[in-house]
Amino acid sequence: MNSQLVLYEEEFRQITEICDMLHRDASAKAVFLVDKNGQLLANSGETAHLDTTSLASLTAGNIAATGGLAQLLGEKEFAIQVHEGERDNIHISLVGQRAILVIIFDERSSLGLVRLRVRKAGDVLSKIFDTINSKASEQGSTVFSEITDDDIDNLFGDM
């Protein structure tokens, strides 16, 4: 499932609301939703000081590498990862086989609270991704199906 994910406006709004709610309810520093290709889909919280592009790419790479480890051990995947640091901790979980939910938290929260909130948010996010997949199937396999050669000529005609 490495195809490009297309977010529709309504689902993007819902995803953003869930990230905001998760940030608040888990007492997290920041919340990120990343697709498996390393593209940042949404975020919430204290993100201004972070290189979100690198965070998204490295998280996707981490999931891919951990997937390789899981296969070596005969597991399908490791759906949840936790990394503990001196100041900050990261909780990483797979959502709907399509996205990666990243929660950065510190002493203001606890791993138990984060896991509880992530479980609930993950269920809702999975349903949203099911809706997105249904819409994409209904509208065709490519986001460019409605673009004609005339549209392209009009766009680049003045060059």
GUBADREN-280548 format. One line per field, with one value per residue: residue in one letter; residue number from 1; z, y, x of N, C-alpha, C in turn. Coordinates in steps of 0.02 Angstrom, whole numbers, plus 50000, padded with zeros to 5 digits. Example, Ala and Ser with C-alpha at 12.3 -4.5 7.8 and 13.67 -1.06 7.14 Angstrom:
REM GUBADREN-280548
rest c(A S)
nr c(1 2)
n.c3 c(50390 50354)
n.c2 c(49716 49888)
n.c1 c(50660 50642)
ca.c3 c(50390 50357)
ca.c2 c(49775 49947)
ca.c1 c(50615 50684)
c.c3 c(50390 50394)
c.c2 c(49835 50002)
c.c1 c(50660 50645)
//
This chain:
REM GUBADREN-280548
rest c(M N S Q L V L Y E E E F R Q I T E I C D M L H R D A S A K A V F L V D K N G Q L L A N S G E T A H L D T T S L A S L T A G N I A A T G G L A Q L L G E K E F A I Q V H E G E R D N I H I S L V G Q R A I L V I I F D E R S S L G L V R L R V R K A G D V L S K I F D T I N S K A S E Q G S T V F S E I T D D D I D N L F G D M)
nr c(1 2 3 4 5 6 7 8 9 10 11 12 13 14 15 16 17 18 19 20 21 22 23 24 25 26 27 28 29 30 31 32 33 34 35 36 37 38 39 40 41 42 43 44 45 46 47 48 49 50 51 52 53 54 55 56 57 58 59 60 61 62 63 64 65 66 67 68 69 70 71 72 73 74 75 76 77 78 79 80 81 82 83 84 85 86 87 88 89 90 91 92 93 94 95 96 97 98 99 100 101 102 103 104 105 106 107 108 109 110 111 112 113 114 115 116 117 118 119 120 121 122 123 124 125 126 127 128 129 130 131 132 133 134 135 136 137 138 139 140 141 142 143 144 145 146 147 148 149 150 151 152 153 154 155 156 157 158 159)
n.c3 c(50000 49947 49876 49834 49956 49955 50027 50070 50090 50197 50272 50303 50389 50495 50535 50578 50687 50771 50798 50868 50979 51033 51068 51170 51261 51295 51359 51286 51211 51073 50924 50784 50623 50503 50338 50271 50175 50219 50219 50297 50368 50461 50607 50780 50921 51006 50887 50816 50837 50783 50650 50547 50425 50419 50534 50495 50386 50446 50540 50458 50398 50511 50545 50433 50446 50569 50532 50453 50551 50624 50531 50524 50647 50634 50651 50605 50610 50713 50796 50886 50954 51076 51130 51248 51315 51395 51423 51339 51269 51146 51068 50951 50832 50721 50611 50546 50445 50360 50402 50518 50685 50788 50947 51049 51210 51380 51554 51594 51557 51544 51497 51503 51497 51370 51288 51309 51257 51126 51078 51071 50983 50872 50828 50780 50681 50594 50541 50472 50374 50306 50248 50165 50077 50018 49952 49863 49784 49725 49649 49555 49508 49502 49547 49447 49348 49299 49233 49079 48917 48857 48970 49022 48916 48919 49042 49028 48911 48888 48900)
n.c2 c(49941 50072 50178 50348 50446 50526 50661 50714 50864 50864 50750 50783 50891 50823 50737 50830 50885 50773 50756 50875 50854 50739 50787 50876 50792 50690 50757 50792 50848 50864 50809 50706 50655 50544 50485 50321 50341 50444 50572 50716 50725 50787 50893 50941 51048 51085 51123 51213 51226 51113 51014 50968 50902 50820 50744 50674 50599 50524 50452 50371 50295 50232 50151 50068 50003 49939 49855 49766 49705 49643 49548 49466 49406 49333 49398 49491 49631 49767 49853 49957 50072 50133 50262 50315 50462 50578 50697 50702 50590 50471 50405 50291 50234 50123 50162 50103 50029 50121 50244 50335 50369 50488 50531 50651 50667 50723 50739 50789 50704 50529 50364 50271 50350 50408 50293 50248 50355 50358 50235 50253 50364 50309 50212 50292 50365 50260 50227 50344 50337 50225 50281 50375 50289 50225 50335 50367 50251 50258 50373 50343 50274 50363 50526 50614 50591 50676 50777 50846 50838 50962 51043 51036 51092 51221 51264 51266 51335 51468 51470)
n.c1 c(50042 50081 50036 49997 49918 49763 49690 49530 49434 49337 49372 49503 49481 49417 49521 49616 49546 49541 49677 49701 49617 49675 49801 49765 49690 49779 49876 49990 50144 50155 50070 50072 50020 50066 50090 50130 50225 50299 50248 50188 50031 49946 49956 49974 49991 50145 50238 50315 50454 50507 50575 50467 50457 50572 50547 50431 50480 50584 50511 50429 50531 50579 50470 50469 50594 50576 50475 50545 50623 50521 50476 50590 50580 50468 50349 50202 50200 50262 50155 50155 50270 50382 50485 50597 50662 50777 50709 50596 50473 50425 50285 50238 50125 50039 49907 49762 49830 49882 49930 50037 50039 50106 50156 50221 50278 50297 50345 50222 50125 50082 50138 50034 49917 49935 49934 49802 49724 49772 49729 49589 49581 49643 49553 49447 49516 49549 49425 49399 49500 49452 49338 49399 49467 49357 49296 49399 49400 49274 49287 49381 49541 49645 49702 49714 49624 49524 49588 49622 49705 49690 49676 49806 49878 49824 49871 50010 50027 50070 50206)
ca.c3 c(50000 49942 49832 49864 49991 49939 50081 50051 50138 50257 50311 50330 50447 50548 50558 50616 50751 50813 50822 50920 51037 51061 51099 51232 51307 51316 51387 51246 51184 51002 50891 50712 50584 50446 50298 50270 50128 50252 50210 50355 50352 50508 50670 50831 50980 51004 50827 50783 50844 50755 50578 50538 50366 50440 50582 50457 50347 50491 50570 50408 50393 50573 50539 50382 50475 50620 50496 50435 50613 50641 50486 50545 50707 50619 50668 50550 50620 50780 50785 50933 50977 51125 51140 51307 51319 51460 51433 51298 51249 51083 51059 50880 50819 50654 50609 50486 50397 50311 50430 50579 50734 50830 51004 51089 51276 51433 51622 51604 51539 51560 51443 51509 51470 51298 51256 51313 51210 51058 51058 51052 50923 50817 50803 50741 50622 50549 50506 50424 50317 50267 50209 50112 50028 49982 49907 49810 49739 49688 49603 49508 49539 49500 49561 49386 49297 49271 49197 49008 48881 48849 49034 49027 48866 48945 49099 49006 48844 48883 48913)
ca.c2 c(50000 50129 50229 50414 50457 50588 50681 50758 50920 50845 50703 50821 50928 50774 50714 50885 50889 50717 50771 50927 50823 50694 50831 50901 50739 50650 50804 50783 50908 50869 50751 50706 50599 50539 50426 50274 50366 50496 50638 50740 50735 50835 50898 50983 51058 51123 51099 51267 51217 51049 51005 50919 50862 50768 50701 50630 50552 50478 50407 50320 50251 50192 50100 50020 49963 49896 49803 49716 49668 49601 49491 49421 49370 49297 49439 49530 49699 49794 49908 50011 50081 50186 50281 50357 50504 50612 50747 50687 50522 50466 50347 50284 50179 50118 50175 50081 50004 50173 50303 50327 50420 50502 50573 50671 50686 50730 50722 50812 50649 50463 50316 50241 50398 50414 50231 50247 50405 50338 50180 50280 50405 50264 50181 50343 50378 50203 50235 50399 50311 50182 50326 50403 50236 50217 50392 50360 50198 50284 50427 50319 50255 50416 50593 50654 50566 50729 50825 50830 50865 51033 51076 51041 51142 51288 51280 51279 51364 51533 51463)
ca.c1 c(50000 50125 50009 49990 49856 49729 49644 49474 49428 49299 49412 49561 49455 49406 49587 49645 49510 49563 49745 49694 49587 49725 49851 49736 49668 49837 49925 50050 50177 50138 50040 50083 49995 50111 50076 50186 50274 50337 50217 50151 49961 49918 49992 49944 50032 50208 50273 50352 50526 50526 50579 50414 50471 50619 50513 50387 50521 50619 50461 50411 50588 50581 50417 50491 50648 50547 50438 50595 50639 50464 50477 50643 50557 50406 50291 50175 50227 50259 50108 50168 50338 50391 50555 50602 50720 50786 50655 50537 50459 50387 50241 50225 50080 50010 49835 49727 49878 49894 49962 50077 50022 50165 50141 50279 50253 50348 50321 50153 50082 50109 50130 49968 49868 49946 49910 49729 49698 49791 49686 49524 49589 49661 49491 49412 49556 49542 49360 49407 49539 49407 49297 49443 49478 49294 49289 49449 49378 49216 49307 49431 49604 49695 49679 49721 49578 49483 49630 49626 49762 49676 49692 49879 49899 49805 49914 50079 50025 50104 50278)
c.c3 c(50000 49896 49871 49896 49973 49996 50053 50107 50203 50302 50340 50392 50506 50578 50601 50684 50798 50840 50877 50984 51072 51097 51167 51282 51333 51352 51352 51227 51111 50976 50816 50682 50518 50404 50293 50220 50158 50243 50273 50334 50397 50570 50717 50889 50966 50946 50794 50785 50813 50678 50562 50476 50383 50488 50545 50419 50391 50525 50521 50399 50453 50569 50488 50410 50528 50589 50474 50494 50631 50596 50505 50605 50696 50638 50605 50552 50695 50774 50830 50953 51027 51133 51198 51306 51387 51474 51399 51282 51185 51083 50985 50870 50748 50659 50542 50430 50345 50338 50495 50625 50782 50885 51041 51155 51326 51500 51635 51589 51562 51501 51444 51480 51395 51262 51255 51260 51138 51034 51034 50987 50863 50786 50758 50677 50571 50509 50455 50363 50275 50222 50151 50058 49986 49931 49848 49760 49696 49635 49554 49542 49540 49514 49500 49332 49264 49232 49125 48978 48870 48912 49041 48978 48890 49001 49076 48938 48836 48892 48850)
c.c2 c(50062 50183 50294 50421 50524 50603 50728 50808 50899 50799 50737 50860 50881 50750 50768 50892 50833 50729 50824 50897 50777 50733 50854 50844 50695 50692 50797 50850 50919 50803 50760 50645 50600 50480 50383 50294 50423 50566 50656 50755 50788 50837 50945 50991 51099 51098 51151 51256 51152 51051 50948 50875 50805 50719 50651 50578 50500 50429 50352 50271 50205 50135 50047 49974 49915 49841 49747 49673 49620 49539 49441 49378 49332 49334 49474 49601 49714 49857 49967 50012 50139 50198 50330 50396 50536 50661 50728 50613 50524 50400 50346 50224 50182 50127 50151 50057 50057 50231 50286 50385 50427 50551 50587 50696 50688 50713 50746 50757 50584 50417 50285 50286 50404 50352 50228 50294 50387 50282 50206 50321 50361 50230 50230 50358 50321 50207 50291 50376 50262 50225 50355 50350 50223 50273 50386 50306 50220 50334 50405 50309 50310 50484 50637 50633 50620 50780 50802 50859 50940 51072 51086 51093 51212 51310 51301 51314 51429 51528 51461)
c.c1 c(50044 50099 50000 49921 49827 49681 49591 49463 49392 49340 49474 49539 49446 49473 49620 49611 49531 49633 49743 49667 49637 49780 49827 49724 49726 49889 49993 50081 50157 50111 50052 50049 50033 50088 50138 50240 50315 50310 50178 50079 49929 49962 49956 49994 50094 50251 50318 50428 50552 50530 50529 50425 50518 50586 50469 50427 50555 50570 50441 50469 50594 50530 50439 50546 50621 50505 50484 50615 50583 50463 50531 50623 50493 50343 50266 50203 50228 50217 50120 50241 50339 50466 50556 50667 50727 50730 50590 50534 50419 50349 50223 50179 50053 49935 49807 49772 49898 49935 49997 50059 50081 50144 50206 50252 50310 50316 50250 50103 50114 50098 50060 49914 49874 49919 49834 49699 49713 49745 49619 49530 49605 49600 49453 49450 49551 49478 49364 49447 49497 49363 49338 49454 49416 49284 49337 49428 49320 49237 49361 49497 49656 49665 49680 49672 49536 49523 49637 49690 49753 49692 49767 49905 49883 49851 49983 50083 50064 50179 50317)
//
